[in-house]
């Protein structure tokens, strides 16, 4: 349910003209968990950003960017420096907005794995939500590598059985083959129609993702892949405050925990600890 002083569900539904926002509102209203906001601006911003996460995921699906392991990752050298571990560091002579937009514009020059794809989707969606000026102001020195992220994204993974369009979920493959550990699971964006986008798998159903992961088990492995009961989300509230406070106040930074691990180097238990909300520095 939605908790917002002075606003009922019918009023909220009337001003949300976009069909994707309608779907998100309906799911918020029908779920037993409480989605609480201090103002209508906070709710409106979250709906907008969730919608843009979905749109950014679909745009990446339609692009020519390929799934690649860190070892074989690639990027446009005019915008990014490829590091020796396969990450992409923004060139100093390139604005953050231009760097993110180039991934979509010149997508054939890029290859990356699914966690990096989620960060690219997040950055692109935030850029579309707050505009280039604020994005360049708050998201400087971008580094795209697994779950490394700018602190202003405020990414959190929460334990929940209730997901919404625009959430990122994880399909875990407990018996993945150790020689192809990029099949240990799939990060996927929840779309508005019950489908999922996973980089390398495209837009598909949860059942198809599980089937694909089950085909990549170690010899003798019998445990099926499954959808974890958790959701990854950026800090919608913090990003909304950036948008509103920037009109009157100087920039500020909120320091969230930063993930310093790449999933291919984590132990199986260590990676699941990250998925369960345990962050290491």
Secondary structure, DSSP 4 states (H G I P E B T S, - for coil): -EEETT--HHHHHHH--SHHHHHHHHHHHHSSS-EEESSHHHHHHHHHHHHHHHHHHHHHHHS--EE--GGG-B--TTTEEEPTTS-EEE-TTS-HHHHHHHHHHTGGG-EE-HHHHHHHHHHHHHHHHH-HHHHHHHS-S-EESTT---GGG--EEEE-S---TT-EEEEE-TTB-GGGGGGSEEEEEEPTTS-EEETTTEEE-HHHHHHHHHTTBPTT--PPPEE-SEEEE--HHHHHHHHHHTTTS-------------TTTS-HHHHHHHHTT----
